[in-house]
Amino acid sequence: MTFAREGFPFIAIASLLAAGAFALAVNRRSWGFWLIALVLLILALWVAYFFRDPERSGQRGPALVISPADGKLIMITEVDEPSFIGGKAMRLSIFMNVFNVHVNRYPTDGVVKYLHYNKGKFFNASSEKSSLENEQQSVGLETAHGKILVRQIAGLIARRIVTYSKIDESVRQADRMGMIRFGSRVDVFIPMNAKIVAKKGDITSAGVTLLAELP
């Protein structure tokens, strides 16, 4: 199992705390310290689990839109997207809970032509309000089939959005795009004439689940 590099400091701190607690429990021979050590061990294991970064494989192709995130497809909505798409688009919203893999991946091949960070609030990521008011990072891709926008949105307890993208960088479908720590949401905006394959309520896997087919 591999881990996202952003998680290394958290994994190291949690592991050191657990090791220190076990050393103290052995030294003091106290059931109270043993209980604390056990709790810290469970916490350290959960932190490592949260930052897991498994390799992914699946369908690939220039006309395919692959899920950028693990989670649940909670909304499929027609919206106006003026910042990069420049008009109407279909927005597919994927909610990630704290047990999902939080590494995000590019849904298509393309060239990064738009980056925009918006410092905002931290409403529940599953609410409609979060798409407008929450802290978010947008990444716009020029593809062979038009413009695709991916938006990472911080959630109620998420406090850090990480994006690896750089302007004019060529990216490959399913490559790592970034991650959001501790619960969040990822929206992908696609052309109105795309054929949406996924359904609301579907469980998605980043780099694996087919969301739509581009014309």
Secondary structure as GFF3:
##gff-version 3
##sequence-region A 1 215
A	DSSP	three_ten_helix	5	7	.	.	.	ID=ss1
A	DSSP	alpha_helix	8	28	.	.	.	ID=ss2
A	DSSP	alpha_helix	31	50	.	.	.	ID=ss3
A	DSSP	beta_strand	64	66	.	.	.	ID=ss4
A	DSSP	beta_strand	71	81	.	.	.	ID=ss5
A	DSSP	beta_strand	87	96	.	.	.	ID=ss6
A	DSSP	beta_strand	103	105	.	.	.	ID=ss7
A	DSSP	beta_strand	110	118	.	.	.	ID=ss8
A	DSSP	alpha_helix	130	133	.	.	.	ID=ss9
A	DSSP	beta_strand	136	143	.	.	.	ID=ss10
A	DSSP	beta_strand	146	154	.	.	.	ID=ss11
A	DSSP	beta_strand	161	163	.	.	.	ID=ss12
A	DSSP	beta_strand	170	171	.	.	.	ID=ss13
A	DSSP	beta_strand	176	180	.	.	.	ID=ss14
A	DSSP	beta_strand	184	190	.	.	.	ID=ss15
A	DSSP	beta_strand	195	196	.	.	.	ID=ss16
A	DSSP	beta_strand	203	204	.	.	.	ID=ss17
A	DSSP	beta_strand	210	213	.	.	.	ID=ss18
###
